[in-house]
Amino acid sequence: MVAGQLGTLDAISRSSRSEIKATRVALATILVLGLASCAAGLGPRPGSSPLEPAPYAGVFTGEFVDGRPLYRFPPILVIGKRNRVGPDT
């Protein structure tokens, strides 16, 4: 009787292992297909040149110098000891 029960438990354990394996394969397949479909839209559009510049997302409203936008960033405060700075830096 015990041998029959062990055989049944072994069959159940093999069955659950195969279900787990099938589930993992299915999830991996879904992941690969999902990533492939996302990556399909990243390349250049058909009919457009890959060297064509990307369109601007917005319009620069700041100051231009020599025909180029000038970005002014806020000042930053640096605190340190001068004796830590060597002559070659």
C-alpha positions as CSV (number, residue, x, y, z in Angstrom):
1,M,0.0,0.0,0.0
2,V,2.8,2.4,0.8
3,A,4.6,1.6,-2.5
4,G,1.4,2.5,-4.4
5,Q,1.1,5.8,-2.6
6,L,4.7,6.7,-3.3
7,G,4.1,5.9,-7.0
8,T,1.1,8.2,-7.0
9,L,3.0,11.0,-5.3
10,D,5.9,10.6,-7.8
11,A,3.4,10.9,-10.7
12,I,1.8,14.0,-9.2
13,S,5.3,15.6,-8.6
14,R,6.3,14.9,-12.3
15,S,3.0,16.4,-13.4
16,S,3.4,19.6,-11.4
17,R,7.0,19.9,-12.6
18,S,6.0,19.7,-16.2
19,E,3.2,22.3,-15.6
20,I,5.8,24.6,-14.0
21,K,8.1,24.1,-16.9
22,A,5.4,24.8,-19.4
23,T,4.3,27.9,-17.5
24,R,7.9,29.2,-17.6
25,V,8.3,28.5,-21.3
26,A,4.9,30.3,-22.0
27,L,6.0,33.3,-19.9
28,A,9.4,33.5,-21.6
29,T,7.7,33.4,-25.0
30,I,5.2,36.1,-24.1
31,L,8.1,38.3,-22.8
32,V,10.2,37.8,-26.0
33,L,7.2,38.6,-28.2
34,G,6.3,41.6,-26.2
35,L,9.8,43.0,-26.3
36,A,10.0,42.3,-30.0
37,S,6.8,44.2,-30.7
38,C,8.0,47.2,-28.6
39,A,11.3,47.3,-30.4
40,A,9.7,47.2,-33.8
41,G,8.5,50.8,-33.5
42,L,12.0,52.1,-32.5
43,G,13.6,52.1,-35.9
44,P,13.3,54.7,-38.7
45,R,9.9,55.0,-40.3
46,P,9.5,53.6,-43.8
47,G,10.0,56.3,-46.4
48,S,12.1,58.5,-44.1
49,S,15.8,59.0,-44.2
50,P,17.7,57.7,-41.2
51,L,19.8,60.9,-41.4
52,E,16.8,63.1,-41.2
53,P,16.8,65.1,-38.0
54,A,14.2,64.4,-35.4
55,P,11.4,66.9,-35.0
56,Y,11.5,69.3,-32.1
57,A,9.3,68.5,-29.2
58,G,8.9,72.2,-28.3
59,V,10.0,75.7,-29.2
60,F,12.9,77.4,-27.5
61,T,11.8,80.7,-26.0
62,G,15.1,81.8,-24.4
63,E,18.0,83.9,-25.7
64,F,19.9,83.2,-28.9
65,V,23.7,83.9,-29.2
66,D,25.3,83.5,-32.7
67,G,22.1,81.8,-33.9
68,R,22.2,79.1,-31.2
69,P,20.1,78.8,-28.0
70,L,21.9,80.0,-24.8
71,Y,21.0,78.1,-21.7
72,R,21.7,79.9,-18.4
73,F,21.9,77.6,-15.4
74,P,21.7,78.8,-11.9
75,P,25.0,79.2,-10.0
76,I,26.2,76.4,-7.8
77,L,28.0,76.7,-4.5
78,V,31.2,74.7,-4.1
79,I,32.7,74.3,-0.6
80,G,36.2,72.8,-0.1
81,K,39.6,73.3,1.4
82,R,42.3,74.9,-0.9
83,N,45.1,72.9,0.7
84,R,43.5,69.7,-0.7
85,V,44.0,71.0,-4.3
86,G,47.4,70.0,-5.7
87,P,49.5,72.0,-8.2
88,D,48.8,69.7,-11.1
89,T,45.0,69.9,-10.8
